[in-house]
Amino acid sequence: MKSLLLPKYRQGVFGRGREIAEQLGLKRKGDSFYCPTPDNHAHGGKRPCVLINNKTGNFRCLSTNCGVSGSLVKLAEILGHPDPWGKLVELTGIILTESEEKHLNNLRRKGVSF
C-alpha cells in the first residue's frame, strides 16, 4: 500500500477483512475462502484454502501449488474489478482528501498494485 493512503486503508479495513473479501466476490466456507486462482491448484480449488486476516485484510492461499497472497486491493484486481482501488474506497467508506484523491488517481494511471 502506498504511504499516503495506508492509514485510511487500515482504518477502513480493520476488523472487516472477511466481510470485504465476500463483498468483492470471494466465496466462503466457514472461516476459510476458496482461492481466487483455482487453476493453480491440482484439484481445481475445490477445497477452501484461503485465509483472510480480518484486521489487516491481507489474504493468503495455503495451497503449496499456489500461494497467492496480498492485500484486498490485489484481491479485487484478481477478481476482475476494473478499478480495484476505487472499489475498496467504496466498500470501506473511506473519505479521501483532495490530495489523497490525486494520489489515488496517480496510482490508477500507473496501474500500481500491491
N, C-alpha and C positions, 0 to 999 in steps of 0.2 A: 504494500500500500504506500502510496506516495505521501510524504510527510505532511503536507498541508491538509489533507483530508483524513488522515489517520485518526486523530482524536474524535472527530464526529462519527466516523465509521464505527469505531469501537463502542462509542456511546449508543449508537443506533442498533447495533447487533447484540450487545451484551445481554445474555440470558435468553436470546431469541434465535440462536443459530439453527436449531432444528425446525422451528416454525418457519423461518425464512427459507430454508432449503426446500421445505414442502411447497411453499408458495411459488418457488422458482420452478417446481415441477418434478423434483426428485421423489421417487416412490419410496415408501417407508414400510417397514415391518418391525413393530416394537420400537426399540431404541436404535436399530440399525436401518440403513438405507441400501437400496440397490444401486450398484455402480452406474454412473452416467456413461461409462465407456465399456459396455458388456462385451464388445468384440475383442477386448484384451484378455478375456477370461476363457480358460479351457472349456468350461461348461456354459458359456454364453451368459454369464452373470445371473444365473437362476437363483442364487442364494444372496441374501443381503450381507454385504461385507464392507460397507462404508460407515465410518464413524464420523459424527459431527460434534465438534466441541461447542457446546451450547453457549458458552461465554464468549468465545472469540469468533465463532462461525467457520473456523478452519475445518476442512474435511480431509479424509484420507481413506483410500481403499486398502484393505488389508490383504487382498489377493497378491500372491507372490508374482503372478504373471503381469499384474497391472501396476499397482502402487500410485495411481494418480492422486494428487493432493493439491491443496491450495486454499484460497480464500473463497468467500461466497461470490465475489466478482468473477473469479475464474470459473466457478461452478456455473454461473449464469451464462458465461461465454460458451462453455462446453455444451450446455443445454440449448444453445442456439438463440438466445435472446439477442436481438440486433443492437441493443445499447445496454450492455451489462452494468456499466457504472450508473446509468440513469435508472435502471430497474432497481438497483439496490438503494439508491436515494429515495425512490418511490416507496419501496417496501418498508424501509426503516423509518420513514418520516423525517429524515434529516432535512433541516433548513440550512441552505448554503448562503453565505455572504456573497457579495458581488465578486470579490477576489477569489473565493473558493469556486464559484461558478466558472470563472475564467480559467482557473487551473484545471477544472474538470473538462472543460471544452478542449484545452490543450492536450490532455490525456486521450480524449476521444479521437482527436485529429491524428495523433501519433499512433493510435491503436495500442496503447500501453495496457498491458495486463499484469497480473502479479500472482 
